[in-house]
Amino acid sequence: MFPLAAALLSACGGAGRNARSGASVGDTLQMRHAQLLTIVEYGDYTTVDVADPWHKGKTLHRYRIENARPVRSALVTTSVHCALFDELGCRDRLTGVCDLQYIHLPWVQQGCREGRIVDCGNSLEPTVEVIASLQPDAIFLSPFQNSGGYGRVEQLGVEIVEMADYMETSALGRAEWVRFYARLLGQRERGDSLFAAVERSYNDLKAQAKAKGTEATTLLMDKMVGQVWYVPGGRSTTGRMLADAGAAYPWAGDSHSGSLALPLEEVLDKGGDADVWVLRYSGQSPLTLGGLLGENAAYAQLKACRDGRVYGCNTETSTFFEETPFHPERLLRDLVCIIHPDQGTPRYYHRVE
């Protein structure tokens, strides 16, 4: 087993003491969008502080990365971060996964069939015995507020990389976490270059949308889940992206950074006259307008539904979830193309017939 404790030193105060025993002054990276990361490079090692997104002023985790000893074997519990390993040229470092049934990446599925990648079960309750036999250098897990820790996984003595990127408040802020993950894998230059390209493309698209200068298109997001319709808050990453795409969003003035759980009546009242309806769904076949009305006849009251301006993304057959967190420019381009059809064909969303 790779002696990860020598590569990543975590826990309260650990990194700070080791940092002081080495170089006295480090080079602090300027994080252009990420608010939860502080990365300081000291030559042969790097320290990373991950701020606690739920307790302002506190640190969630502190790492010391020996640049010459990157992570060589990792258990990754989310499909989006599996895709990131591929982009960083580190497919061979991915030796274990969780929730395999939700990972729509052919190379991961094939790796599991051939035994190069081990299925470690459910991410909420992974099979500890399998992880112990796998002996990974690190386990990449998503932290949650008041989760109570990681249970038996913490007893394995394997370094836990807490993937709090999803708690960033901007799309580019989350995407910038690639710079942290790249350093864990010894791919610093590749990670910095990848993010720079994403940022440049995103800002170019944002500028193009602003330059259109036409009357804003009103856009409604997603659909009913049970008795509730979840819409992005005005200050959420999606809400901000809609503004960047030049859309008029009914809840743009809302101050929430997460989703709003609303009754159907409120959505119809505030968003019923939206020009375009953009939604995600999961299924083996394309969604139709008839299928939507079969789910809920009240959808017929939506102007976009009556006008046939409904766009759906099938998350079952696309790589939407795997790609868009670290490639927000691809999702922004979809939105720009939907709002301004002359700009091209969307990548994930398709017009619902």
C-alpha positions in Angstrom: 0.0 0.0 0.0 1.2 3.5 -0.9 2.2 5.3 2.4 -0.3 8.1 1.9 0.3 9.6 5.3 3.6 10.8 4.0 1.9 12.5 1.0 -1.2 14.0 2.5 -1.2 15.1 6.1 -4.6 16.2 7.3 -6.5 17.0 10.6 -6.5 20.2 12.5 -3.2 21.9 12.6 -1.2 19.1 11.0 -0.4 20.9 7.8 0.4 24.1 9.5 3.1 22.5 11.6 4.7 20.7 8.7 4.5 23.8 6.6 6.5 25.8 9.2 9.2 23.0 9.4 9.9 23.5 5.6 10.0 26.7 3.6 9.1 29.7 5.6 7.3 31.5 2.7 5.1 29.8 0.1 3.5 31.0 -3.1 -0.3 31.4 -2.5 -2.2 30.7 -5.7 -4.7 33.3 -6.7 -8.1 31.5 -6.8 -10.0 33.5 -9.4 -13.5 32.1 -8.5 -13.3 29.3 -5.9 -14.1 30.6 -2.4 -13.5 27.5 -0.4 -9.9 26.7 -1.4 -6.6 28.2 -0.3 -3.6 26.6 -2.1 0.0 27.5 -1.1 3.0 26.0 -2.9 6.3 25.6 -1.2 8.5 24.1 -3.9 8.5 20.4 -3.2 5.1 20.3 -1.4 1.8 22.1 -1.5 -0.7 22.8 1.3 -4.4 23.1 0.7 -7.0 24.4 3.1 -10.6 23.5 2.4 -13.0 26.0 4.1 -16.0 24.6 5.9 -18.9 25.7 3.7 -21.4 25.3 6.7 -19.4 27.0 9.4 -17.9 30.3 8.3 -14.3 30.9 9.4 -13.6 27.2 10.1 -11.6 24.7 8.1 -13.2 21.5 6.9 -9.9 19.8 6.0 -6.2 20.6 5.7 -3.9 18.8 3.3 -0.2 18.6 2.6 0.7 17.2 -0.8 4.2 16.0 -1.5 4.6 16.9 -5.1 6.9 13.9 -5.9 4.4 11.5 -4.3 1.0 11.9 -5.9 -2.0 9.7 -5.4 -1.5 6.5 -7.5 -4.6 4.6 -6.5 -8.0 6.1 -5.6 -11.6 5.1 -4.7 -13.9 7.7 -6.2 -17.6 7.8 -5.2 -19.1 10.1 -7.8 -19.3 9.9 -11.6 -18.3 13.5 -12.2 -15.0 13.0 -10.4 -14.4 9.8 -12.3 -14.7 11.8 -15.5 -12.2 14.3 -14.1 -9.6 11.6 -13.6 -9.9 10.9 -17.3 -9.5 14.5 -18.3 -6.4 14.7 -16.1 -4.9 11.7 -17.9 -5.2 9.5 -14.8 -7.6 6.7 -15.8 -5.2 4.2 -14.4 -5.3 5.8 -11.0 -9.0 5.1 -10.6 -9.0 1.6 -9.0 -12.4 1.7 -7.2 -15.8 3.3 -7.5 -19.2 3.4 -5.8 -22.7 3.6 -7.3 -21.5 2.0 -10.5 -25.1 1.8 -11.9 -25.1 5.7 -12.0 -21.7 6.0 -13.8 -22.4 6.4 -17.5 -18.7 6.3 -18.6 -17.9 3.3 -20.9 -14.3 3.1 -19.8 -15.3 2.8 -16.1 -17.9 0.2 -16.9 -15.4 -1.8 -18.9 -12.8 -1.4 -16.3 -15.1 -3.0 -13.7 -16.0 -5.8 -16.1 -12.3 -6.6 -16.6 -11.4 -6.3 -12.9 -9.2 -3.2 -13.2 -11.7 -1.2 -11.3 -13.4 -2.5 -8.2 -17.1 -1.8 -7.4 -17.2 -0.9 -3.7 -20.9 -0.7 -3.4 -23.2 2.1 -2.3 -21.5 5.4 -1.7 -23.6 6.0 1.5 -22.6 2.6 2.9 -19.6 1.3 0.9 -18.4 -2.2 1.5 -15.5 -1.6 3.9 -14.0 -5.1 3.5 -13.7 -4.6 -0.3 -12.1 -1.2 0.3 -9.6 -2.7 2.8 -8.5 -5.3 0.3 -8.2 -2.7 -2.5 -5.9 -0.6 -0.3 -6.3 2.7 -2.1 -4.1 5.7 -1.4 -7.1 8.0 -1.0 -10.9 7.9 -0.9 -12.7 10.7 -2.6 -16.0 11.4 -0.8 -18.6 14.2 -0.8 -19.1 15.8 2.6 -22.6 16.7 3.8 -23.7 19.0 6.6 -24.4 17.2 9.9 -23.5 13.8 8.3 -21.8 12.6 11.5 -18.7 11.6 9.6 -17.9 8.6 7.3 -18.5 5.7 9.7 -16.3 2.6 9.3 -14.5 4.1 6.3 -12.7 6.5 8.7 -11.3 3.5 10.6 -9.4 2.2 7.6 -6.6 4.7 8.0 -6.9 5.8 4.4 -6.8 9.5 3.5 -10.2 11.0 2.8 -10.4 13.7 0.2 -13.5 15.8 1.0 -15.0 16.9 -2.3 -16.8 20.0 -1.2 -16.7 21.6 -4.7 -20.4 21.3 -5.1 -20.8 23.9 -2.3 -19.2 26.7 -4.3 -21.6 29.5 -5.2 -20.6 30.0 -8.9 -20.1 27.6 -11.8 -16.5 28.7 -12.4 -15.8 28.5 -8.7 -16.7 24.8 -8.7 -14.8 24.2 -11.9 -11.6 25.8 -10.4 -11.4 22.8 -8.0 -9.7 21.0 -10.8 -6.6 22.8 -9.8 -6.7 21.1 -6.3 -7.5 17.6 -7.7 -4.8 18.0 -10.3 -2.2 18.6 -7.6 -3.3 15.5 -5.7 -2.6 13.5 -8.9 0.6 15.2 -9.8 -0.9 17.0 -12.8 -0.6 20.6 -11.7 0.2 22.1 -15.1 -2.5 20.1 -16.8 -5.1 21.1 -14.3 -4.2 24.8 -14.4 -4.3 24.7 -18.2 -7.7 22.9 -18.2 -9.3 25.4 -15.9 -7.8 28.4 -17.9 -9.4 27.1 -21.1 -12.8 26.5 -19.3 -12.7 30.0 -17.9 -11.8 31.6 -21.2 -14.5 29.8 -23.1 -17.1 30.6 -20.4 -16.3 34.3 -20.4 -16.3 34.4 -24.2 -19.8 32.9 -24.3 -21.0 35.3 -21.6 -19.7 38.2 -23.6 -21.3 36.9 -26.8 -24.7 36.6 -25.0 -24.4 40.1 -23.7 -23.5 41.4 -27.1 -26.7 40.0 -28.6 -28.5 42.9 -27.0 -31.9 41.6 -28.0 -35.0 41.4 -25.8 -34.5 38.8 -23.1 -36.1 35.4 -23.4 -37.9 34.2 -20.3 -36.8 30.7 -19.2 -38.4 28.2 -16.9 -36.3 25.3 -15.4 -37.1 21.6 -14.7 -40.4 20.1 -13.7 -42.5 18.5 -10.9 -41.0 15.9 -8.6 -43.8 14.4 -6.7 -45.9 17.3 -5.3 -43.0 19.8 -5.5 -41.4 21.8 -8.3 -37.7 22.5 -7.6 -36.5 25.7 -9.2 -33.0 27.2 -8.9 -32.6 30.1 -6.5 -31.7 33.4 -7.9 -28.2 33.3 -6.4 -27.6 29.6 -7.1 -25.0 28.5 -9.7 -27.7 27.8 -12.2 -29.5 31.1 -11.5 -26.3 33.0 -12.1 -25.6 31.0 -15.3 -29.0 31.8 -16.6 -28.1 35.5 -16.2 -24.8 34.9 -17.9 -26.7 33.3 -20.8 -28.8 36.4 -21.2 -32.1 34.8 -20.0 -34.8 36.5 -18.1 -35.4 34.2 -15.2 -38.6 34.5 -13.1 -36.7 34.0 -9.8 -33.7 36.1 -10.7 -34.4 38.4 -7.8 -34.5 35.6 -5.2 -31.6 35.5 -2.8 -31.3 31.8 -2.2 -28.1 29.9 -3.3 -29.9 26.5 -3.5 -33.1 25.3 -4.9 -36.6 26.5 -4.0 -39.3 23.9 -3.4 -42.5 25.3 -4.8 -46.1 24.1 -5.3 -47.3 23.9 -8.9 -49.6 26.8 -8.5 -46.8 29.2 -7.6 -44.7 28.1 -10.6 -47.6 28.5 -13.0 -48.4 31.9 -11.5 -44.8 33.2 -11.8 -43.3 31.2 -14.6 -46.3 30.1 -16.7 -45.7 32.8 -19.4 -42.0 31.8 -19.8 -41.0 31.7 -23.5 -38.8 28.6 -23.1 -39.1 25.6 -20.8 -35.8 23.7 -20.1 -35.9 20.4 -18.1 -34.0 17.3 -17.2 -35.4 13.8 -17.2 -34.2 10.2 -17.0 -35.5 7.5 -19.4 -34.5 5.0 -22.0 -36.4 6.8 -24.8 -36.8 10.5 -25.7 -39.4 12.5 -23.9 -42.4 13.8 -25.9 -44.9 16.6 -25.2 -47.6 14.0 -25.0 -45.5 12.2 -22.3 -45.1 15.4 -20.4 -48.8 16.1 -20.4 -49.4 12.5 -19.4 -47.3 13.1 -16.3 -49.2 16.2 -15.4 -52.0 17.8 -17.5 -51.4 21.1 -15.8 -48.2 21.5 -18.0 -50.6 22.5 -20.8 -51.0 25.8 -19.1 -47.4 26.7 -19.8 -46.9 29.1 -22.7 -43.7 27.3 -23.7 -45.5 24.0 -23.8 -48.3 25.4 -26.0 -45.7 27.0 -28.3 -43.6 23.9 -28.6 -40.5 25.6 -27.1 -39.6 22.8 -24.6 -36.1 21.4 -24.4 -35.2 18.2 -22.5 -31.9 16.7 -21.4 -32.0 12.9 -20.8 -29.5 12.4 -18.0 -29.8 8.6 -18.4 -28.3 8.6 -22.0 -26.1 11.7 -21.9 -23.0 12.7 -19.9 -24.7 15.8 -18.4 -23.8 15.0 -14.8 -20.3 13.8 -15.6 -19.3 16.8 -17.7 -21.1 20.0 -16.7 -19.7 20.5 -13.1 -16.2 21.0 -14.4 -17.2 22.2 -17.9 -19.8 24.8 -17.1 -19.0 26.5 -20.4 -20.6 23.5 -22.2 -23.9 24.0 -20.3 -23.7 27.8 -20.8 -23.3 27.2 -24.5 -26.5 25.0 -24.5 -28.4 27.8 -22.8 -27.2 30.4 -25.2 -28.1 28.1 -28.2 -31.6 27.6 -26.7 -32.1 31.3 -26.2 -30.5 32.2 -29.5 -31.1 29.3 -31.9 -28.9 30.9 -34.5 -25.9 30.2 -32.3 -25.8 26.5 -32.9 -27.1 23.1 -31.7 -27.2 22.3 -28.0 -25.0 19.5 -26.7 -27.2 18.1 -23.9 -30.7 19.5 -24.5 -32.9 18.6 -27.5 -36.2 20.0 -28.5 -39.1 17.9 -27.2 -41.3 16.9 -30.0 
